[in-house]
Amino acid sequence: MKKGKPVNILLVEDNEDHAELTLRALRSNNLINE
């Protein structure tokens, strides 16, 4: 996969469990680094 310019993703979620699941999915697919 070609690496491009870094982007910021704003995650807005009213359910803490859903937010954690989303972050876990992003991390497992190498789409998050912080």
C-alpha atoms as an extended CHARMM CRD file, in Angstrom:
* protein
*
        34  EXT
         1         1  MET       CA              0.0000000000        0.0000000000        0.0000000000  PROA      1               0.0000000000
         2         2  LYS       CA              1.3160000000        3.4020000000       -0.9640000000  PROA      2               0.0000000000
         3         3  LYS       CA              1.7770000000        5.7540000000        1.9710000000  PROA      3               0.0000000000
         4         4  GLY       CA              0.4650000000        9.2600000000        1.5760000000  PROA      4               0.0000000000
         5         5  LYS       CA              0.2360000000       12.3950000000        3.6150000000  PROA      5               0.0000000000
         6         6  PRO       CA             -0.9160000000       11.8440000000        7.2380000000  PROA      6               0.0000000000
         7         7  VAL       CA             -4.4710000000       12.8840000000        8.0490000000  PROA      7               0.0000000000
         8         8  ASN       CA             -6.3290000000       13.5680000000       11.2730000000  PROA      8               0.0000000000
         9         9  ILE       CA             -9.5130000000       11.6580000000       12.0340000000  PROA      9               0.0000000000
        10        10  LEU       CA            -12.0420000000       13.2200000000       14.3880000000  PROA      10              0.0000000000
        11        11  LEU       CA            -13.9910000000       10.4770000000       16.1460000000  PROA      11              0.0000000000
        12        12  VAL       CA            -17.2110000000       11.6090000000       17.8180000000  PROA      12              0.0000000000
        13        13  GLU       CA            -19.1040000000        8.8770000000       19.6460000000  PROA      13              0.0000000000
        14        14  ASP       CA            -21.5940000000        9.0660000000       22.4930000000  PROA      14              0.0000000000
        15        15  ASN       CA            -20.9190000000        5.5080000000       23.6160000000  PROA      15              0.0000000000
        16        16  GLU       CA            -17.4910000000        4.8580000000       25.1560000000  PROA      16              0.0000000000
        17        17  ASP       CA            -17.6150000000        1.1620000000       24.1950000000  PROA      17              0.0000000000
        18        18  HSD       CA            -18.3040000000        2.0140000000       20.5410000000  PROA      18              0.0000000000
        19        19  ALA       CA            -15.4310000000        4.5040000000       20.5450000000  PROA      19              0.0000000000
        20        20  GLU       CA            -13.0490000000        1.8610000000       21.9070000000  PROA      20              0.0000000000
        21        21  LEU       CA            -14.2010000000       -0.6840000000       19.3020000000  PROA      21              0.0000000000
        22        22  THR       CA            -13.6380000000        1.8630000000       16.5370000000  PROA      22              0.0000000000
        23        23  LEU       CA            -10.1580000000        2.7360000000       17.8110000000  PROA      23              0.0000000000
        24        24  ARG       CA             -9.3020000000       -0.9600000000       18.1110000000  PROA      24              0.0000000000
        25        25  ALA       CA            -10.3910000000       -1.5350000000       14.4990000000  PROA      25              0.0000000000
        26        26  LEU       CA             -8.3170000000        1.4260000000       13.2960000000  PROA      26              0.0000000000
        27        27  ARG       CA             -5.2530000000        0.1770000000       15.1770000000  PROA      27              0.0000000000
        28        28  SER       CA             -5.6190000000       -3.3990000000       13.9400000000  PROA      28              0.0000000000
        29        29  ASN       CA             -5.6640000000       -2.1060000000       10.3620000000  PROA      29              0.0000000000
        30        30  ASN       CA             -2.6500000000        0.1750000000       10.9370000000  PROA      30              0.0000000000
        31        31  LEU       CA             -4.7420000000        3.2950000000       10.4260000000  PROA      31              0.0000000000
        32        32  ILE       CA             -3.8460000000        4.9310000000       13.7340000000  PROA      32              0.0000000000
        33        33  ASN       CA             -0.5430000000        5.6710000000       15.3850000000  PROA      33              0.0000000000
        34        34  GLU       CA             -1.4330000000        7.5800000000       18.5500000000  PROA      34              0.0000000000
